[in-house]
């Protein structure tokens, strides 16, 4: 897991910065890499994942307590990874419940940090 985290950061940042709803990047090519380059995760770009992500973003934007929070989602083959910050454990749990209530979601990896 610790080796995967650095690979997820560029994808999470791209999503948080308002890039396309799903991110597709090239596979890591060690032979072409320069010193200091990090491998990049390839996230599948499929309609089901885009639909799940749309539902997640819609659910957050319609919740008065959550819409102002810094929350990002990565969806790959129905598996949801959540990153960002919330204020309470209840908000963190609510995100899990919202995500698991969306059709097509297989699992939720909740990486949200509680700031208060």
N, C-alpha and C positions, 0 to 999 in steps of 0.2 A: 504494500500500500504506500509506503514512504517513497518508493521509486515512481509510483504513478502520480502522486500529488504534483510534482513539478511539471509534469506533462499536462495536467488539467488546468493549471493556472492561466496559460495563454487563451485557452478556450473559454474559461469563465470570464476573463477580462473582455474578450471580444463580445461575448453575449451581454455583459453588464454595460458595455459602452454603446449598445444599440445596434450591433451588427445584425445581419440576417438572422432569422429565427432559428436556424440551425447552422452549425458551422462545419464545413468540410475542408479539411486541410490535407496536404499531401502526406504520404507515409514518410517516416524517418529514413533518410538515406545516409548511413554512417560514412560511406565513402565520399560523399559530397559535402559532408559537414566541415565547418571551420572550427578551430579551437574555441570553446566557450558556448557553442551552439547547444541547445537542448532539444531532445526529441519532442515532437508534437503529436498529440493524440488525434487520431482520425475518428470523427464522429459521424455515424451514418446520417445521411440526409434522406429521410423517407416521410411520406405524407402522414403516417400514423404518429410519428414522433412530433412532427410540426403541429398536428392537431392537439396532442396532449399538452404541448408547451403553450399553445394558444389558450386552452382551457385553464391551465395553471395561472397564466398571467391575468386572465379575465377574473378568476376567482380572487386573486390578491387585490386587483384594482377595485373590486366591488366591496371589499371588506374595509370598513372605516379604521379598524385597529391595525391593519396590516399594510394598507396601500402606501403609507409613507416610509415603510421599512426598506432597507437595502437588501433585496432578495433576488437571487439569480437561479435559473434552472438550466440544467443540461439534461436532455432526454436522448437516450440511445437504446433503441429496441425495446421501449417500454420501461426501461430502468431510469429512474429520475434521481439526479444528484442536485441537492439544494445547498447553496452557499449564501453567505451574507450575514446580516446581524438582525436580531430582534431584541426586545426589551425584557421578556419574561419566558420562563419555561412553558407557560401556557400558550404563548404565541408560537413557540417552537413546535409544540405538540399539535397545535391547530394546523400548521403547515403540513405536517405529516398526514393528518386526517383529511385535509383538502385534497392532497395529492393522491392518497389511496382511494379516494372516492371518485376519481376520474377513470372512466373506462379505458382499458388498455394499459394502465399502469401496473407493472409487475412488482416493482420494489421501489423503495425510497431510501436513499443514502442522505441522511440529514447532517450536513456540516455547518448548520447555523450556529453562530456564536451569540451568547446572551451578553448584552452590554451593560445592563443595570442589575 
